[in-house]
């Protein structure tokens, strides 16, 4: 495993660290692949009772590397590209192991969705959380519309998705998008402390507790994520998406036509 993603086990906690601090841990194809490898490793290791996701540097994860928008390394269809990334998200949601996220700086787009898929979110005061896909002529596609709605309700989710605006740590806490907010120097220790406490509990109890609690919205969640897949596949073919990409390359404001 290269140093774009780090992995270690501490007291029964599988710690996955995103390690591209120079780009706020944006995900290129290699980093996404290495994250999947680390995720599989944590899920398959019986010694791991809980998983902690964190990022090195100033941010948790700023989402997909914008230099790779529209890039398909495997020459795959848009449908299969989105589906493959959804499967990573579903692996976290379906895992019997609890997931804790340590959030700071940017938790944007896919990075935000990664955080939302965790069971507990600890943030520091620097957090900026957003689902900005609408700025690129597309929408969240790995659970963002569904996961955020279960946490903060439909109206606030619509605001975030339709405006693409960022919310700060205090707003995220007030709305229910995160569970704890601490000072930056306390984040790593607090998140690991929570993960350690959970990891020390009976594994079957943890698995059943997660399943029972998530069952409240499991069916609706699956249906909604499937709708995200279909919507995003269609949006990738629109003129507005191509215009958004061109505007980014040319460093200008986009001109959308609703086509």
C-alpha positions in Angstrom: 0.0 0.0 0.0 1.4 3.4 -1.0 1.3 6.3 1.4 -1.8 7.9 -0.1 -3.8 5.8 2.4 -2.4 4.6 5.7 -3.7 1.7 7.9 -2.9 0.5 11.4 -4.7 -1.3 14.2 -4.8 0.3 17.7 -6.5 -1.6 20.5 -9.0 -3.3 18.3 -9.6 -0.2 16.1 -8.7 -0.3 12.5 -7.5 3.2 11.7 -7.7 4.3 8.0 -6.0 7.6 7.3 -6.3 9.4 4.0 -2.9 10.8 3.3 -2.9 13.4 0.5 -2.7 16.5 2.7 -1.4 18.7 -0.1 -4.8 18.4 -1.9 -7.0 18.2 1.3 -7.1 14.4 0.8 -9.0 14.6 -2.5 -9.5 11.2 -4.1 -7.8 10.3 -7.3 -8.3 6.8 -8.8 -5.2 5.4 -7.0 -6.3 6.8 -3.6 -9.8 5.5 -4.1 -8.5 2.0 -4.9 -6.2 2.1 -1.8 -9.0 3.3 0.4 -11.1 0.2 -0.8 -8.1 -2.1 0.0 -7.8 -0.6 3.5 -11.5 -0.8 4.0 -11.6 -4.5 3.0 -8.6 -5.2 5.3 -10.4 -3.7 8.3 -13.7 -5.5 7.5 -11.9 -8.9 7.1 -9.8 -8.7 10.2 -11.4 -10.4 13.2 -9.1 -8.4 15.5 -10.7 -5.2 14.3 -13.9 -4.5 16.3 -14.4 -0.9 15.1 -13.1 1.4 12.4 -11.9 5.0 12.6 -11.7 7.1 9.4 -9.5 10.2 9.5 -7.4 12.4 7.3 -3.9 13.8 7.6 -3.2 17.5 7.2 -5.9 20.2 7.4 -8.9 18.3 6.0 -10.7 15.0 6.2 -11.5 14.7 2.5 -12.4 17.2 -0.2 -14.1 14.6 -2.4 -13.1 13.5 -5.9 -10.0 15.3 -7.3 -11.5 17.9 -9.6 -8.7 17.3 -12.1 -10.2 13.9 -12.7 -13.8 14.9 -13.3 -15.2 12.7 -16.1 -12.2 10.5 -16.1 -12.9 6.7 -16.2 -9.7 4.8 -15.6 -11.2 1.4 -16.5 -13.0 2.8 -19.6 -16.2 1.8 -17.8 -19.6 3.3 -18.3 -20.9 6.1 -16.1 -23.4 3.6 -14.6 -20.7 1.2 -13.5 -18.4 4.0 -12.3 -21.1 5.3 -9.9 -22.1 1.8 -8.9 -18.6 0.8 -8.0 -18.2 3.8 -5.7 -21.7 3.2 -4.2 -20.5 -0.3 -3.3 -17.8 1.1 -1.1 -20.4 3.2 0.7 -22.7 0.3 1.1 -19.9 -1.8 2.5 -19.6 0.7 5.4 -23.4 0.9 5.9 -23.8 -2.9 5.8 -20.7 -3.7 7.9 -21.5 -5.1 11.4 -18.5 -3.1 12.6 -19.2 0.4 13.9 -17.5 3.3 12.0 -16.3 6.5 13.6 -15.2 9.5 11.5 -12.8 12.2 12.7 -13.7 15.3 10.7 -11.8 18.6 10.1 -11.4 21.2 7.4 -13.0 20.1 4.2 -15.5 17.2 4.2 -16.8 17.9 0.8 -18.7 15.9 -1.8 -17.7 12.3 -1.7 -15.7 13.1 1.5 -18.9 14.3 3.1 -20.7 11.2 1.9 -17.9 9.0 3.4 -18.4 10.8 6.7 -22.2 10.5 6.6 -22.0 6.7 6.1 -20.2 6.3 9.4 -22.1 5.6 12.6 -20.6 8.4 14.7 -19.0 11.7 13.5 -16.6 13.7 15.7 -15.6 17.1 14.2 -13.3 19.9 15.2 -14.1 23.6 14.9 -12.4 23.9 11.5 -15.0 21.7 9.7 -16.6 22.8 6.5 -19.2 20.3 5.2 -20.9 20.5 1.8 -22.5 18.6 -1.0 -21.4 20.9 -3.8 -22.1 18.6 -6.8 -24.7 21.0 -8.2 -21.8 23.4 -9.0 -20.6 20.8 -11.5 -24.0 20.1 -13.1 -24.5 16.8 -11.2 -25.8 15.6 -7.8 -24.5 13.5 -4.9 -24.4 9.8 -6.0 -23.1 7.7 -3.1 -25.8 8.2 -0.6 -25.5 11.9 0.1 -29.2 12.8 -0.4 -30.4 9.9 1.6 -27.8 9.8 4.5 -28.0 13.6 5.0 -31.8 13.5 5.1 -31.9 10.9 7.8 -29.6 13.1 9.9 -30.8 16.7 9.3 -34.2 16.3 7.6 -35.4 17.0 4.1 -35.6 20.8 4.1 -32.0 21.4 5.3 -30.8 18.6 3.0 -32.5 20.3 0.1 -30.8 23.6 1.0 -27.4 21.9 1.0 -27.9 19.9 -2.2 -29.6 22.7 -4.1 -27.3 25.5 -3.1 -24.1 23.5 -2.7 -23.2 25.9 0.2 -20.9 24.8 3.0 -21.9 24.6 6.7 -19.5 25.1 9.6 -18.9 22.8 12.5 -21.4 24.5 14.9 -24.2 24.4 12.2 -23.4 20.8 11.5 -23.7 20.0 15.2 -26.9 22.1 15.7 -28.5 20.3 12.7 -27.4 16.8 13.6 -24.9 16.2 10.8 -22.1 15.6 13.4 -22.3 14.3 17.0 -19.4 16.0 18.8 -17.3 19.2 18.1 -14.0 19.6 19.8 -10.9 21.8 19.5 -8.5 20.9 16.7 -5.8 19.7 19.0 -8.3 17.3 20.7 -9.9 15.7 17.6 -7.7 12.6 17.0 -7.6 11.7 20.6 -11.3 12.1 21.1 -12.3 10.2 18.0 -9.9 7.3 18.9 -11.2 7.3 22.5 -14.8 6.8 21.2 -13.7 4.1 18.8 -11.7 2.3 21.5 -14.7 2.3 23.9 -16.9 0.9 21.2 -14.3 -1.7 20.2 -14.1 -3.0 23.8 -17.8 -4.0 23.8 -19.2 -7.4 22.8 -18.9 -7.7 18.9 -22.3 -9.4 18.5 -24.0 -6.8 20.5 -22.4 -4.1 18.4 -23.5 -5.8 15.2 -27.0 -6.3 16.3 -27.3 -2.8 17.7 -26.2 -1.3 14.4 -28.6 -3.5 12.5 -31.6 -2.8 14.7 -31.1 1.0 14.7 -30.4 1.2 10.9 -33.4 -1.0 10.2 -35.7 2.0 10.7 -34.6 3.5 7.3 -32.8 0.6 5.6 -35.4 0.0 2.9 -35.9 3.6 2.0 -32.1 4.2 2.0 -31.5 1.4 -0.5 -34.2 2.7 -2.8 -32.9 6.2 -2.6 -29.3 5.3 -3.3 -30.5 3.3 -6.3 -32.3 6.5 -7.5 -29.0 8.4 -7.1 -27.4 5.9 -9.4 -29.9 6.4 -12.2 -30.1 10.2 -11.8 -26.3 10.6 -11.9 -25.9 8.3 -14.9 -28.4 10.5 -16.8 -26.8 13.8 -15.6 -23.3 12.8 -16.8 -24.8 12.9 -20.4 -26.2 16.4 -20.1 -24.8 19.5 -21.9 -24.8 21.3 -18.5 -22.4 18.8 -17.0 -20.1 19.3 -20.0 -20.4 23.1 -19.6 -19.5 22.9 -15.9 -16.4 20.9 -16.7 -15.4 23.3 -19.5 -15.9 26.3 -17.1 -13.6 24.7 -14.5 -10.9 24.1 -17.1 -11.3 27.6 -18.5 -11.6 29.3 -15.1 -14.9 31.1 -15.9 -18.5 31.1 -14.7 -20.6 28.4 -16.3 -23.7 29.2 -18.5 -26.3 26.5 -18.0 -29.1 25.8 -20.5 -31.1 23.1 -18.8 -30.1 20.6 -21.4 
